[in-house]
Amino acid sequence: MEFNYFLPVNLIFGSGKVAVLGETTARYGHRACIVTGTGSTKRSGLLDKAVSLLAAAGVSSVVFDQVTPNPLTTTAQEGARFAAEHGCDVIVGLGGGSMMDAAKAIAFLCVNDGDISDYIFGRLPAEKALPLILVPTTCGTGSEGNGFAVLTNPENGDKKSLRSSCIIAKASIVDPELMMTMPPSVLASVGFDALCHNMEAYLSRTAQPITDLLSLEGVRLLAENLTNVYRNYDDKDGWERITFASTLGGMVINTAGCAAPHGLEHPASGLKDIVHGKGLAALTPVIYEASIESAPERFAVLSRLLGGQSEHDCADRIRGLLRSLDLELTLSDLGITREDIPWMTDNCIKVSVGNMANHPRAFSREEIAELYRKAM
């Protein structure tokens, strides 16, 4: 048995833990750029609370609130210029996965020159960034637990991750109470994304003993609690469990990576700006049906955790979960057309090399196109 596992993130987990934001951030800087979106953290009062907590700890702050879902490389560049102009020496990401990914990219671009795409595609080394504190408000991407920042280039539709240990947060404050302001539709989408992270890491060709332990616990927690929380927002214990499972999902993909569902989804949301979790819902059962024979034992384990009997009903169990979350969708439902398939296929081969290589079954170009057709 041989493996490496390296993840230098300080996870501060628990209800009410957002209260330590100020003192935690003060260890790394004196002027923070708070990176957030245009609405939810303002409506919930979290943004004002964050500013107050920072000020009480002696950290002044400015707010960059231009991040949108499926964050853009251009937005990250704009945020980095904003942070530099205001003399910020620490970045605080506040919000869902898109906000955290943008915060990572902004922290990176504050101290690295040039086109971020050169770093994303490995043409330049990614080795340094400003200190970063993350406070997630959705239990889906697990961005608080890894060194990935998924960005879309608006010039060509490429959606791909900047990957480096330098953008792993100095501290991630994971407070389950902050998740409870999500609308149910958002919870369904991000919760399924978290499940996919854990399942894909378990199926990955680069899985190893530690990621197996963590990913299977993530799958179990989501299988047992996601639907219940979706139907009953008062289930505080359930919120803690699915939030923990989401963070586990972020941690395991940092080491084992994602697989084909994310590989095929990124071109779809890069092209049409669809909701990531909905794209995964349309694609995952189709991809897994085509993959069972490549890793039957692992699909059987996943199926049993989802309430099934063997590898043969794994995809059906996933579809049943999606129905319980009102998330059973096709790519056509999301605005994808058959005319989009050639571009998405070519783009998958371009941007998703790592994810596709991780998957237990290798797919040819025509097989990728056929998976897209079946998901229509």
Protein Blocks (a to p, Z undefined) as FASTA:
>chain_A
ZZdddddddddedehklmmmmmmmmmnocbdcddddfklmmmnommmmmmmmmmmnopac
dddfkbcehiafklmmmmmmmmmmnopabdcdeddfklmmmmmmmmmmmmcgcjfklmmn
opaccfbdcddddddfbdfkommmccbdcdddfknopacddddfklgcfbdcddfklmmm
pcfklmmmmmmmmmmmmmmmmmpmkbcfklmmmmmmmmmmmmmmmmmmmmmmklmmlmmm
mmmmmmmmmmmmmmnopafklmmmmmmmmmnopafklmmmmmmmmmmmmmmmmmmmlmmm
mmmmnopablklmmmmmmmmmmmnopaccfklnopafklmmmmmmmmmmmmmmmmmmpmb
dcdfklmmmmmmmmZZ
